[in-house]
Amino acid sequence: MIAFDQHAKRPEFINVRVKRQDGPGKEPYWQLFKIPYEPELNVITVLQRIAALGKDADGNKSFPVCWDCGCLEEVCGACTMVINGRVRQSCSALVDRLMEDNPDELVLEPMSKFPVIRDLMVDRSRLFRGLKRVKAWVPVDSYYDMGRGERQLREMQERNYPLSQCMSCGCCVEACPQYTKIELEQKPGESDEAFDARKNDAFDKAFVGPHAISQAMLFNNHPTGKALEGERLDALTAPGGIQACGNAQNCVAVCPKEIPLTTSIARAGRATTLHTIRKWFEK
Amino acid sequence: MSDSPSETKVSFFEKHEFAIRRIHSLLGIVPLGLYMVVHLTTNASLLNGVETFQRAVFMIHSPGKLLPLIEWAFIFAPLLFHAILGVWIAKTGRTNSGQYRFASNKRYSWQRWTGMIGLVYLFLHIMHLHGGFHAQWWINSINGIGFGMFSPYNAGSSLVRAMDWGWGVVWPTIYLVGMLSLVYHLANGLWTAGITWGLWISPAAQARATKVCVAFGIVLTVISLSAWAGAVIPGEEDAQAMEAIENRMYEAGVEAGMVPENEEKRAHHSATDVEAGEEAVSDTEATAMTEFVPAS
């Protein structure tokens, strides 16, 4: 139910509790804000009102809360955060709906699986590193006309389309009990390149995540993408691959795009089983 | 996570993590899960009668000197592998079923908790009844603290007496909690293994598999409760009657050449004060038989 109920009783104020952090590696702290109630707010507008207000509930001057956003229509994934204990996009989180569940306050936290840059803004680079690990792309590396592509059967289109809706928002990995936070600190005198290499090294040994497994299955089922099938399955059986999945199935439950992530995971389970047996006998 | 930039090498474990975890998954079903079903069913047969249970135990012990090898290869070694890797796996995750209260997430948490409970329970269970090693000096020394209490050739009676220890409450409680934890662990593990290996893929198939695994879990619960009841309900008087039957079966079995003669596998409870250990080592004749006059 999205429609606004005209007759419902409305509070005068909205209490917003925000978990803030001044920078990477700094101690997080809670701050309470109080904004006048308006109908049909989403969490993004709440954060804009807080910025306009410039002070917390006690009247102390405060810096605007930092957050990330892009499309404002739940297709870019940038504004993902933990709202009232559950990970979701703040653009599509409607305050009137949230207050039905918890009329006292709105609790905003940054995602817990990524390093905080500031306040509600996190560094999601590990998410994208996961996509690189499984080569989540179609290998087309020339400008020549290769002619018509292979015909895609309707059944294949219907299997692939839901998977193609992934916006790399990070909800699935945030809710996943097997995906744990990796936060490294740049050492004094360490170049950015060396730091990145060290980070990628750490990311590459850790769980790749449901989103990447699902994208691997999408491109393995693509007429051109399947050229890299073996490499993707190698990546999924490497350290931190499919075997790290614990089948808690939170990913599919929190996915805002309702992508059948656990179906992809089971499919990847079967593909890696067969791939490993094949390699065992052929190599 | 190490901070050293030189850490680009991949350890043996990391390199073979996929295969190692698939082996962990497989061992949980075969031999461990299969063994658990056979074990519980054998014990539940005690409800049918002392003879049924004792016959089964005679058959299990028929490999004689090979038995420790079979135990280690098919039970203890896989169990240690499954347990050690299982603890490591549990440590790689952070349960969050308090925050995300989905049924499957609770099952994930319970799989880890029951694994830990099961590990402690199995250690206690093996020490309590089996003793871990067959060496008589070892069994004699742990008998003093109430461990190694099971005598395979007096299967029913020694089991009943072992469960009576601790006012008949402590062990039965430990066994009930431990067994039910492991039944859950096996039934749920079967379901997740089906996803891990890629057996059931679609949500509909997984829902069907859930029904099958729940049915399996219920049947195994009934079997395990039967096994539990068979060991817990009889009292000392029943144990004496059981022992008489077992002794008759042993003597007849040895006579017929169906049961390998082995005094160490018999109950020596009445002989502890006459140093059963020494006797068992020195005595090659059947004189020890005199100790086993049925108590009726």
Boltz contact constraints between the chains, C-beta under 6 A:
constraints:
  - contact:
      token1: [A, 85]
      token2: [B, 99]
      max_distance: 6.0
  - contact:
      token1: [A, 175]
      token2: [B, 100]
      max_distance: 6.0
  - contact:
      token1: [A, 177]
      token2: [B, 93]
      max_distance: 6.0
  - contact:
      token1: [A, 177]
      token2: [B, 94]
      max_distance: 6.0
  - contact:
      token1: [A, 177]
      token2: [B, 95]
      max_distance: 6.0
  - contact:
      token1: [A, 177]
      token2: [B, 96]
      max_distance: 6.0
  - contact:
      token1: [A, 178]
      token2: [B, 93]
      max_distance: 6.0
  - contact:
      token1: [A, 180]
      token2: [B, 94]
      max_distance: 6.0
  - contact:
      token1: [A, 182]
      token2: [B, 1]
      max_distance: 6.0
  - contact:
      token1: [A, 198]
      token2: [B, 5]
      max_distance: 6.0
  - contact:
      token1: [A, 202]
      token2: [B, 1]
      max_distance: 6.0
  - contact:
      token1: [A, 237]
      token2: [B, 18]
      max_distance: 6.0
  - contact:
      token1: [A, 239]
      token2: [B, 14]
      max_distance: 6.0
  - contact:
      token1: [A, 239]
      token2: [B, 17]
      max_distance: 6.0
  - contact:
      token1: [A, 243]
      token2: [B, 17]
      max_distance: 6.0
  - contact:
      token1: [A, 243]
      token2: [B, 18]
      max_distance: 6.0
  - contact:
      token1: [A, 243]
      token2: [B, 21]
      max_distance: 6.0
  - contact:
      token1: [A, 246]
      token2: [B, 93]
      max_distance: 6.0
  - contact:
      token1: [A, 246]
      token2: [B, 108]
      max_distance: 6.0
  - contact:
      token1: [A, 247]
      token2: [B, 192]
      max_distance: 6.0
  - contact:
      token1: [A, 247]
      token2: [B, 195]
      max_distance: 6.0
  - contact:
      token1: [A, 248]
      token2: [B, 105]
      max_distance: 6.0
  - contact:
      token1: [A, 248]
      token2: [B, 108]
      max_distance: 6.0
  - contact:
      token1: [A, 249]
      token2: [B, 104]
      max_distance: 6.0
  - contact:
      token1: [A, 250]
      token2: [B, 100]
      max_distance: 6.0
  - contact:
      token1: [A, 250]
      token2: [B, 105]
      max_distance: 6.0
  - contact:
      token1: [A, 253]
      token2: [B, 102]
      max_distance: 6.0
  - contact:
      token1: [A, 263]
      token2: [B, 202]
      max_distance: 6.0
  - contact:
      token1: [A, 266]
      token2: [B, 195]
      max_distance: 6.0
  - contact:
      token1: [A, 266]
      token2: [B, 198]
      max_distance: 6.0
  - contact:
      token1: [A, 266]
      token2: [B, 201]
      max_distance: 6.0
  - contact:
      token1: [A, 267]
      token2: [B, 201]
      max_distance: 6.0
  - contact:
      token1: [A, 269]
      token2: [B, 195]
      max_distance: 6.0
  - contact:
      token1: [A, 269]
      token2: [B, 196]
      max_distance: 6.0
  - contact:
      token1: [A, 269]
      token2: [B, 197]
      max_distance: 6.0
  - contact:
      token1: [A, 269]
      token2: [B, 198]
      max_distance: 6.0
  - contact:
      token1: [A, 270]
      token2: [B, 198]
      max_distance: 6.0
  - contact:
      token1: [A, 273]
      token2: [B, 197]
      max_distance: 6.0
  - contact:
      token1: [A, 273]
      token2: [B, 198]
      max_distance: 6.0
